[in-house]
Amino acid sequence: MSEQDQKKLPGAAPDAPVHSAGAGEGTGGLAERYREALLPVFGSPQRILARGAGVRVWDTDGTEYLDLLGGIAVNALGHAHPAILSALTKQAETLGHVSNFFATAPQIELAEKLLTLAGAPAGSGVFFANSGSEANEAAFKIARRTGRPRILALSNSFHGRTMGALALTSKEAYRAPFEPLPGGVEFLEAGDERALAEALAPGDVAAVFAEPIQGEAGVRPLGGEYLRALRRLTRDHGTLLVLDEVQTGMGRTGHWFAHQAIEGLQPDVMTLAKGLGGGFPVGAVLSFGADVHDLLQPGQHGTTFGGNPLAAAAGLAVIGTLLEEGLLEHVRTVGAQVSADVLALEHPLITEVRGDGLLLGIGLAQPIAKQVAAEALEAGFILNAPDESTLRLAPPLIITSADLDTFVAALPDLLTAATADGEN
Ligand SMILES: *Cc1c(COP(=O)(O)O)cnc(C)c1O
């Protein structure tokens, strides 16, 4: 692993402000400068990070952390992976950006690879964006182009922070300050087949948006039965099924895409980002089959950066490495192992482990997840609390069982410390 001091690329943004006391003090006043120079949307940063290698990062004080969050399911290959380094360097030496008046070979190759991995039929196609929100914006526009007025999304959904993606996001606290949002979106109770059938029955629904596992909601899988019902009922009513695999895609669950865990299930549209570029910002929309292909006509959508050759090179490096190193199987193995090990602690505060592969939510019996995450950070583990009673793990897909073991071994003490915090 390169010891060179890498300039960090931005990962995905946290979805809620993070609070922590005293982070980064004594590091040349960077925390203070952050407060002075950046808008306060993310709250105070927990630490200021200087360097990463593999599954570890170091802050500006030189403290080491095991990265169990991977920049929120982004750093699929960990930090400063040689494959991404060399792909980006080579591409930057050759051609760093062209407008979409032109195309480049890496862009075309990445589109082809994604379609192949998704098992997409003839007539399928890709649109590249730069983030998950943007990928969902494009999917939203595809849905509008069906001419049908209604769009359905699910309770506890998270599809991003731009106005269109926010219109598909259920959380009131995210939506309310920005109303009016684009109209026509209704929310259904996730898992309720009856409500779904009733909502689709009039035949005027353009699309249903769903995450196979709702990551931001606390790693809550929709479940095979409901996903199958979604597919069957949307097909029956000529409604598009849009699967948001921004968090669950690119090997995160031990499948290329989480929906592939279900035999024969294929969406009409799929959105990707997070792990796709391994830390380089890139998003994508895949449309499946000829019916969806021409909904967006030339000139109806666009982007300056989308499909940028650097982003495409990063995506190709991620896919190539996942394939060459057999990482999907690795993810299934170590993911199942760490889930079993956490449950085997038989700790009274641990109720369950949800999720699949290396997207895991540890359910807690008390609303102390934020305190546990803070204790974990102090102990040298980066993870987060998507809600009050869930700890989320989304580590680099290259993480070893040995590294995961150190976390499992530390977990009982972290829970004890967090409970003690609450009593003070
Ligand atoms: C993170 C996320 C998004 C938003 O992606 P950004 O890159 O932050 O815009 C959308 N959908 C899901 C499921 C996500 O996890």
The ligand as an SDF file (V2000), in Angstrom:
LIG
                    3D

 15 15  0  0  0  0  0  0  0  0999 V2000
  -26.4320    7.9220   -0.4120 C   0  0  0  0  0  0  0  0  0  0  0  0
  -27.6840    7.5760   -1.0900 C   0  0  0  0  0  0  0  0  0  0  0  0
  -28.2640    8.4320   -2.0480 C   0  0  0  0  0  0  0  0  0  0  0  0
  -27.7050    9.7990   -2.3440 C   0  0  0  0  0  0  0  0  0  0  0  0
  -26.4490    9.7500   -2.9000 O   0  0  0  0  0  0  0  0  0  0  0  0
  -25.5370   11.0750   -2.9280 P   0  0  0  0  0  0  0  0  0  0  0  0
  -24.3220   10.6240   -3.6620 O   0  0  0  0  0  0  0  0  0  0  0  0
  -25.2790   11.4670   -1.5020 O   0  0  0  0  0  0  0  0  0  0  0  0
  -26.2880   12.1180   -3.6580 O   0  0  0  0  0  0  0  0  0  0  0  0
  -29.3930    8.0020   -2.7020 C   0  0  0  0  0  0  0  0  0  0  0  0
  -29.9500    6.8080   -2.4360 N   0  0  0  0  0  0  0  0  0  0  0  0
  -29.4260    5.9630   -1.5300 C   0  0  0  0  0  0  0  0  0  0  0  0
  -30.0700    4.6450   -1.2990 C   0  0  0  0  0  0  0  0  0  0  0  0
  -28.2870    6.3290   -0.8110 C   0  0  0  0  0  0  0  0  0  0  0  0
  -27.7870    5.5060    0.1080 O   0  0  0  0  0  0  0  0  0  0  0  0
  1  2  1  0
  2  3  1  0
  2 14  2  0
  3  4  1  0
  3 10  2  0
  4  5  1  0
  5  6  1  0
  6  7  2  0
  6  8  1  0
  6  9  1  0
 10 11  1  0
 11 12  2  0
 12 13  1  0
 12 14  1  0
 14 15  1  0
M  END
$$$$
